[in-house]
């Protein structure tokens, strides 16, 4: 059995709807604030927000002001959490579950812009509350969503196990890896619950550089993600609900590179999904630096380059997305200058034959209005030699932003339809997509 999506037909249709390109509903002068607001709006699909709560919170925020962003999201999160906890105490479990999920997402949003170097101390309170609210909600699901600790290099990685039912039956399993700035809790709204609805066992987790391991053990990002994923697969194979022959790895955002990197060396995977695909983070590092790539890399790695330091600061001042990305990147990479962050990013690449080592059927997603990694999904796809599918999401259908915030139902339908068909074909002895 082979699965395909008529992308050509969709593209022809979109030619008639160019005038319907989505404009920012909120924060028209700050694309990063708008993207993060859209991210929360997108979580409405699986219970992570309510439209009026997002809109009213955004209306109180001063554009571009990180303190205002934190303060107003915290007010909303505290109010929603308080109502949910009152419902829980009174035995109104449906209302409690609903409110706790929204509060968890709002606390996550509150601390999002606080990750400078050093990290703002306010972020730990909001982060802890986000996790607390999610875990309280997780206990109210049937079956319960189980917090897990995955053994890893003398410590553990946090995650959650989702079961489709209570039978213990081995099922096709999805391992989900978040990216540069997401959380395991947020993955609930970004595919975990959608996969459970379709009968999958789901294991979400956070690796080095991601919130739990970074906050608790100061583990920063590392490029050898295969050495992160292999212990996660080992753990998954011990679970009775996991069909060891049908384990899929799904990576979101920066894990659109990390997951393919892992799949290049971890060959127990039945399929790979990159939302959205990334080929080389070094291309982001050298953007805007004059001269050749070789010269840009030399300058980023140099012991000293005051001229480049000044240029990077100037670029950050002019671009709110870059400002946030560099500040957060310094924190998650464990470095203390913008140039050192750029140098660290150079090590995250699938060049040199890495992408070509991937063997399992692979789905690479792309976004028409990709704001972080434009062109990289296609670059990754072109380098793959395994069975592969390219899936492009467009602005006309409301799905054109990086990782499709605001279009979670569209994304889930297309991605999991592909996965259903790919695993079915594999089970009957086919070769994949």
Secondary structure as the mmCIF struct_conf table of DSSP 4:
data_model
#
loop_
_struct_conf.conf_type_id
_struct_conf.id
_struct_conf.beg_label_comp_id
_struct_conf.beg_label_asym_id
_struct_conf.beg_label_seq_id
_struct_conf.end_label_comp_id
_struct_conf.end_label_asym_id
_struct_conf.end_label_seq_id
HELX_RH_AL_P HELX_RH_AL_P1 UNK A 7 UNK A 14
HELX_RH_3T_P HELX_RH_3T_P1 UNK A 15 UNK A 20
HELX_LH_PP_P HELX_LH_PP_P1 UNK A 21 UNK A 24
BEND BEND1 UNK A 25 UNK A 26
TURN_TY1_P TURN_TY1_P1 UNK A 28 UNK A 29
HELX_RH_AL_P HELX_RH_AL_P2 UNK A 31 UNK A 42
HELX_RH_3T_P HELX_RH_3T_P2 UNK A 43 UNK A 46
TURN_TY1_P TURN_TY1_P2 UNK A 47 UNK A 47
BEND BEND2 UNK A 48 UNK A 48
HELX_RH_AL_P HELX_RH_AL_P3 UNK A 51 UNK A 60
BEND BEND3 UNK A 61 UNK A 61
HELX_LH_PP_P HELX_LH_PP_P2 UNK A 62 UNK A 62
TURN_TY1_P TURN_TY1_P3 UNK A 63 UNK A 64
HELX_RH_AL_P HELX_RH_AL_P4 UNK A 66 UNK A 89
TURN_TY1_P TURN_TY1_P4 UNK A 90 UNK A 91
HELX_RH_AL_P HELX_RH_AL_P5 UNK A 93 UNK A 110
TURN_TY1_P TURN_TY1_P5 UNK A 111 UNK A 113
BEND BEND4 UNK A 117 UNK A 118
HELX_LH_PP_P HELX_LH_PP_P3 UNK A 119 UNK A 120
TURN_TY1_P TURN_TY1_P6 UNK A 121 UNK A 121
HELX_RH_AL_P HELX_RH_AL_P6 UNK A 122 UNK A 138
TURN_TY1_P TURN_TY1_P7 UNK A 139 UNK A 140
BEND BEND5 UNK A 141 UNK A 143
HELX_LH_PP_P HELX_LH_PP_P4 UNK A 144 UNK A 145
STRN STRN1 UNK A 146 UNK A 152
TURN_TY1_P TURN_TY1_P8 UNK A 153 UNK A 154
STRN STRN2 UNK A 155 UNK A 162
BEND BEND6 UNK A 164 UNK A 167
STRN STRN3 UNK A 171 UNK A 177
BEND BEND7 UNK A 180 UNK A 181
TURN_TY1_P TURN_TY1_P9 UNK A 184 UNK A 185
HELX_RH_3T_P HELX_RH_3T_P3 UNK A 186 UNK A 190
TURN_TY1_P TURN_TY1_P10 UNK A 191 UNK A 191
HELX_RH_AL_P HELX_RH_AL_P7 UNK A 192 UNK A 197
TURN_TY1_P TURN_TY1_P11 UNK A 198 UNK A 199
STRN STRN4 UNK A 201 UNK A 205
TURN_TY1_P TURN_TY1_P12 UNK A 208 UNK A 209
BEND BEND8 UNK A 210 UNK A 210
HELX_RH_AL_P HELX_RH_AL_P8 UNK A 211 UNK A 217
HELX_LH_PP_P HELX_LH_PP_P5 UNK A 219 UNK A 221
BEND BEND9 UNK A 223 UNK A 223
TURN_TY1_P TURN_TY1_P13 UNK A 225 UNK A 225
HELX_RH_AL_P HELX_RH_AL_P9 UNK A 226 UNK A 236
TURN_TY1_P TURN_TY1_P14 UNK A 237 UNK A 238
TURN_TY1_P TURN_TY1_P15 UNK A 240 UNK A 241
STRN STRN5 UNK A 242 UNK A 252
TURN_TY1_P TURN_TY1_P16 UNK A 253 UNK A 254
HELX_RH_AL_P HELX_RH_AL_P10 UNK A 255 UNK A 263
TURN_TY1_P TURN_TY1_P17 UNK A 264 UNK A 265
TURN_TY1_P TURN_TY1_P18 UNK A 267 UNK A 268
BEND BEND10 UNK A 270 UNK A 270
STRN STRN6 UNK A 271 UNK A 275
TURN_TY1_P TURN_TY1_P19 UNK A 276 UNK A 276
BEND BEND11 UNK A 279 UNK A 279
STRN STRN7 UNK A 280 UNK A 280
TURN_TY1_P TURN_TY1_P20 UNK A 281 UNK A 281
HELX_RH_AL_P HELX_RH_AL_P11 UNK A 282 UNK A 285
TURN_TY1_P TURN_TY1_P21 UNK A 286 UNK A 288
BEND BEND12 UNK A 290 UNK A 291
HELX_RH_AL_P HELX_RH_AL_P12 UNK A 293 UNK A 301
BEND BEND13 UNK A 302 UNK A 303
HELX_RH_AL_P HELX_RH_AL_P13 UNK A 306 UNK A 318
HELX_RH_AL_P HELX_RH_AL_P14 UNK A 320 UNK A 333
TURN_TY1_P TURN_TY1_P22 UNK A 334 UNK A 334
BEND BEND14 UNK A 336 UNK A 337
HELX_RH_AL_P HELX_RH_AL_P15 UNK A 338 UNK A 345
TURN_TY1_P TURN_TY1_P23 UNK A 346 UNK A 347
STRN STRN8 UNK A 349 UNK A 349
TURN_TY1_P TURN_TY1_P24 UNK A 351 UNK A 354
HELX_RH_3T_P HELX_RH_3T_P4 UNK A 355 UNK A 357
BEND BEND15 UNK A 360 UNK A 360
STRN STRN9 UNK A 361 UNK A 367
TURN_TY1_P TURN_TY1_P25 UNK A 368 UNK A 369
BEND BEND16 UNK A 371 UNK A 373
TURN_TY1_P TURN_TY1_P26 UNK A 374 UNK A 375
HELX_RH_AL_P HELX_RH_AL_P16 UNK A 376 UNK A 383
BEND BEND17 UNK A 386 UNK A 387
STRN STRN10 UNK A 388 UNK A 393
TURN_TY1_P TURN_TY1_P27 UNK A 395 UNK A 398
BEND BEND18 UNK A 401 UNK A 401
HELX_RH_3T_P HELX_RH_3T_P5 UNK A 402 UNK A 404
TURN_TY1_P TURN_TY1_P28 UNK A 405 UNK A 406
HELX_RH_AL_P HELX_RH_AL_P17 UNK A 408 UNK A 427
TURN_TY1_P TURN_TY1_P29 UNK A 428 UNK A 429
#
